[in-house]
């Protein structure tokens, strides 16, 4: 747009020159030159207009030199020859895929790490000076993540990496934040994705879990058998006590005579179909 406005200005200048030196064409040449000049100013205005997107800070350069002021979000007018480079200041996400490291007990560990980070808004100009291409993710964040992952994992055993996963993530975030501070980048959080070990270690863990489950099952079965045995003992003891109480009661009421009287009381009066020596039941029972 700026180049086009320069072209229109040149055309307008030529028109005015022609109108000045050739009076015969002065009227319509001046009119055409005025139109071209007006269009040149319009194009120049468009070339000077710029807009900074939300969560960005604009860095203005003129012929490669950074100007003193940065641009906030919104519309601005700059010199037509200037360029505006936008630095993102919101939360960005970087991913370090297939990171590998060795644990303290020499187990192979692999993971994919997702890093949430952001640039320091007050240091946007310094960030641009460090990396004018603004490719700080590939230049700083991802390489530092691989390096920090190896350093932190080496302080934990394979088992601790599983049981203390949140602690490991926090330790990686802290170390990574210190690593990226000179580049004016701040780490918000680190997430471990697809965290795993070698196939041999996974098999050993699975075997250990299976053995633990079997031991727990055996323990529950033993407790069940013991409970059932105690229940049977308690039942037998209860029955024995009941028999003893009944026997004591019979002896107290006269022994065999008492039993005979109880039987007579319960007799329904019918004779048995098969009779022994006595026609009447319960006679001479005491012989």
C-alpha positions, 0 to 999 in steps of 0.5 A: 500500500505504501509503494502504491501511494508513492506511485500515485504521488509520482503520477500526481507530481508529473501531472502538475509539472505537465500542467505547469509547462503546458498551459493547454493541458493545464485544466484537465491535467490539474484535475487528474493530478489532484485525483491521483494526489488524493488517492496517494494520501488515502493509500498513505493513510491505510499504509500508516494504520495498524492493529495489534491483536488481543494478548499481543504487544506490538514492537515497531521497527523502522529500517530494522531499528526498534523504536522506543515505544511498544504498542498495546492492543488495538488500533495505531498509526505508525510511519508507513515505512515502519513494521509492527511485530506482534509478541504473544503475551498470553499462555502458550503451550509447548510439547516435548514428545518422547522425552527419555531419561534414566531413573535413580535405580537405572530404569529407562523412563519415557514421557511426553511433556506439555508445558504451559508458559507465557512471555513477560509482557514488560520484556516484550522488546527484550524478547524480540531483540533476543529472537526476532523470529519469535520462535522461542518455543523451538529455540528455548522451551522445548530443548530446556524441557528435555534437559530438565526432564533428564535432570529431575528424573535422575533423582527419583527411583522408578517407583517414586516416579509413579507414587510421587508424580505430582511432586515430579511435575512440580520439580520439573516446572520449578527447574524449567522456570529457572532455566527459562528466566534469562529468556523472559519466559515464565512456566505456568505448569508442566504435565506428564503425558503417557508416562511409562517405563521399559517393557521389562519394568512394566512386566515386573510391576504387573507381576508384583501387583498380581502377587500382591492381589493373590496374597490379599486373596489368600489372607481374606480366605484364611480369615474367612476359614478362621471365622467359620471355625470359630463360629462352629466352635461357638455353636458347639459350645452353645449346644453343649451348654444347652444340653447340660442345662437340660440335664440338670433340670431333669435331675432336679425334677426327679430324673426318669420319673419326670421324663415319664410324666412329661411323655405322658403329658405329651401323649395324644392317647393313641396306641402304637401299631406295634406294641411290645410286652405291655399293651399300654405304653410307658408302663413299667418303663422304669424296670 
